[in-house]
Amino acid sequence: MPSIIYTRGTSSIYSSPNMDRICDRIIQLNGDTLPGTFFSLSSGNYAQNSDCLLTIKGATINQRIIIVVDKMDIDCSGDKLLIYDGKKDQQLLLNKNEASQCGTKKSYYRTIQSNTAVIEFISNSDEKTGYGFIINVAINFPVKTCSQLDNLYRCRNYYCISNIFNCDDRNWCGDDSQRYLCR
């Protein structure tokens, strides 16, 4: 699989691509210069007979991948969005419940166990489709101090996130410490 270094959301082709255009890629979030950023993956008006796999990695082993599924409109007659922790393996599937794999809803899900997440989207050929989904992905990592000069925020659980994520109403820290900071 090709590997892509991803550092900024505003200048990258991964800022809001359709997932079916970047299948079978590895996207590496660079935590050394930026502890992560967000990008949307959307497969709006998705095609039939798809099996698209995307791997998201942190630059170091101690970086956790956080995934938020913001919107989802996926037909439940065989189409599904699967999220794995570490690698594609049914034992590592995080959204085992069908209600979190398809349907029409605003749904949130995070993975916090490893520095690698695998996202798979599967659609069949029954001519029933939805509009797709939007996923935001970021990393956080444990350190003793987070420098505000480096545009970092230190969570109560001693993980750091980029200040880019503050005030967006998502739980990027994993402990809700920054989620309502700006209210």
N, C-alpha and C positions, 0 to 999 in steps of 0.2 A: 504494500500500500504506500502511496506517496505520503510524505509528511510535510505539513505546512506549519511554519512558525507564525503565530498570531499575536500581535501586540496591541493594536488599536482598533476600536470599533468604527471610527469615522473614516478611515482611509482604506480599510480592507474590503476585499470582495466578499468577506464573510459577515459584513455588517447586517445584511438581511437577505441572504440568498434563498432560493428555493432549494430545499434539501435534495431533491432529485438531480440537481446540477452538480452536487459535490459528493455523490455516493462513493463509498469505498475510500474515503480519505481519512487521514489522521490530522486533527487540528491540535496543535500544541499551544496552550495558553502560557505565555511567558511570565513567570512569577518573579524573575530576577529584576526586571525593569518596571514591570507593571503587574501587580498581583492578580490580575485578571480583568476582564471587561465583559460586557454583555454583547450578545449578538442574537439575532432572531433566525430561526430556521423555520421556513414555511413551505408547505407543499400545497398551497392554495390551488383549487381546481385540480387536484392530483390525478395522475394517470392511473389506469388500470394495470394489473400485472406487474406491480413494482415490488422490489425487495431491495431497499436502500439501507446501507449500513454506514454509520458515521462514528468515528472514535474520537473522543475529546480527552486530551491528556494534560496534566499539570507538568511543569518543567522539572519539578523535583518530587521525590517520594512523599514528602510531608505535606504537599498541597492537596487539599480536598476539592473535588469537583462538586459544585452545587448546581442542580438543574431545576428550573422552574418552568412548568408547562403552563403558559398563560391562557391560551385559548385552544380549544380543540373542537373540531367538527369532522369526525371520522365515522363513516358508516360501519355499523357493528355486524355486518353479515360477512365477516371474513377479513376486513381491513383492520389493522391495529398498529399502535405505537408501542414499542417495547423498550424498556430502559434497563440496562445491565450494569452491575457494579464490577468493574475490572475487565471483564471479557464476556463475549457472547457464550453464555452457559445457562441453561434453564435453572440451575441451582442458584445462580447469581442474579436472576430476574428480580427487579425491585418492585415493579408494578404487576404483580401476579393476578390481581383482581381485574376481570374484564372491564369493569366500570372505569378503571383508570387507563385502559388501553384504547377505548373508542367511545363514541357518543358525542353529544353536543353539550359542552359545559365549559365553565372557567374552572380549571383544575390546577392545583399546585402540588409539586412533588420535588423532593430533594434527595440527592444521594450524598452521604457524608462519610463513607467508609474508605475510599481509596482515591488515588490521583488519576484514575482512568474511568471514564464512563463510555458505554457503547449504546448508541441510539439506533434502533432499527424501525423502519416503517415498511409495512407489508400491505399491499392491496391486491385484491383478486380481480377476476374478470366478469363479475356479475352485473356490470354496468351501473352499480350503485356507488356513488362517491359522495364525499363531503367537500368542504372547503379546505380542510387540512388542519394545521396547528401552528402555534408560535411557541418556541422554546427559547428561554434565556439561560445562558450558561456562564458561570464564573468560578473562580477559585478563591479559597481562603487558606491560610496557613498559620501554624503556631509559631510565635516568636515572643521574646520577653518584652521588647519594645517595638512600637510602630512609629515611625517618624512622620510627623505632619508635614515636614519639608518634602517628603517623598509622596505626599498626598495619600497617606494611609490612615485608617481608623482602627483602633484597637478595641476589639469586642471584650465583653466581660469574661468570656471563656478563654482569653488570651490568644485568640486567633486574630489575624489582621485581614482587612479587606480594603479595597480601593475606595477612596471617598466618592468616586463616581457612583457607587451603589447606595450611599446614604440617601435617605428620604424618598426612596422609590417604593416603599411599602412592601418590600420583600424581606424575608428572613435570611439574608446572605451570611450572617454570623453563625446561624444555627442555634442561637440562644435568645433571639429577639432583642438584643441590646441596642442595635442601631435602627431597628425597623420603625420606631416611632420617635426617633431623635429630633426630627424637625417639626413635630406637631405642636 
